[in-house]
Amino acid sequence: MDIDRGIQLKLGKCGIVNVTTNDEIFLASLTTMVIQNQKISSLVNSQSFLGEVGPSESSLLMMVLPISLLIVIIPVVFFLIGKSYIFIGVFGLSESLANVYAAAVAVLLLHVLLGLFIYRAIKFGEKKPDKLD
């Protein structure tokens, strides 16, 4: 391999990396990402070629587990409590009609929770770029 025909790139904490003419596809995709100001992310518990360390599995689990439990538990609990106490007890509906209303409200609540999950993933998943002075 003739490194003299290639170019050298300075990439973050990794220092200088030699890129040969055989790496044209890599260089083209890297250039496109830099031009479009896209973040080049790393895998879980690994280091990217830019020197960034990805999130640990435990931190990902701690971010996803609470909202996942809420997405499963809240609609089921509301269905059971809403059916018995609200729709049958307060409104005096028949059992089959109370089931329909409680299920509809539980589905709406599920959609709200999923929307919050997506909003949180988008908002907190983006890291603001470092300020360049």
C-alpha positions, 0 to 999 in steps of 0.5 A, a space after each residue: 500500500 502506497 501511503 504517499 499517494 493518499 492524504 492525511 486527515 486530522 480527526 479529533 482525539 485520534 490524531 492524524 489518519 492516513 487515507 489512501 486512494 483505496 478509501 475513496 468511498 469512506 472519504 466521500 461519505 465523511 466529506 458529505 457528513 462534514 459538509 452537511 454538518 451531521 454528527 458521526 456517532 459511535 456504537 454502544 460502549 465503543 469509540 468512534 474514529 473521531 474519539 467519541 465514546 458511545 453511551 453505556 448500555 446501563 445508561 441507555 437502559 435507565 433512559 428507556 426503562 422508566 418510560 417503557 414501564 409507564 407506557 405499559 402500566 398506565 393504560 392498563 391501570 386506567 382501563 381497569 380503574 376507569 371502567 369500574 369507578 368512572 364509567 360504571 360507578 360515576 356515569 352508570 354505563 353498562 359493562 360492555 359500553 364501559 369497556 368500550 369507553 375505557 379502552 378508547 381512553 386507554 388507547 388515547 392515553 397510550 398515544 400521548 405517552 408514545 408521543 412523549 417518548 418520541 419527543 424525549 428521544 428527539 429532544 434529549 438525543 441531540 447534543 448541541 454542538 460545541 461552541 467555537 470561539 
